[in-house]
Amino acid sequence: MKRVVLSLALVAVLGLSFTSCRDTKEKTEDKIDNAMDEAGDAMDEAGDAIDEAIDDAAESSSEAINDATEAASDAADSIEESAETMSDDVKETISDAKQTGSDALESAKKTGNDAVEKAKETGSTAVQDAKKAGDDAATKAADKIKGL
């Protein structure tokens, strides 16, 4: 009877061992499948995250390019406006200088003409005075000659 109990105990232990190993094998396979599924899911999520990061980077780059283009356009407009203002200022200064030069020329002409007129007047008066003095001298000389 001792042998029967021992035999039954041995069969029970062997039965449990084989059943236990089979369960462990199945559990291991399930865990491997689950781990592979989780790795696939993680890779999908990583791919989605990379795609999203690329889209965000492209959008940010596009915005930066648009901002830079707008800033360059604003700078060009500002430079153009400044150049136009400077050009207008230079034109106005040249116009003022021409007017001032023209005014000075007219004034010099008038002053010259006035001086010429006064010189003519003075010369004419001097000639008349000289004629009169000459006539007076000639008359006096003639009177002296007559008186002799």
Secondary structure, DSSP 8 states (H G I E B T S, - for coil): -HHHHHHHHHHHHHHHHHHHHHHHHHHHHHHHHHHHHHHHHHHHHHHHHHHHHHHHHHHHHHHHHHHHHHHHHHHHHHHHHHHHHHHHHHHHHHHHHHHHHHHHHHHHHHHHHHHHHHHHHHHHHHHHHHHHHHHHHHHHHHHHHHH-
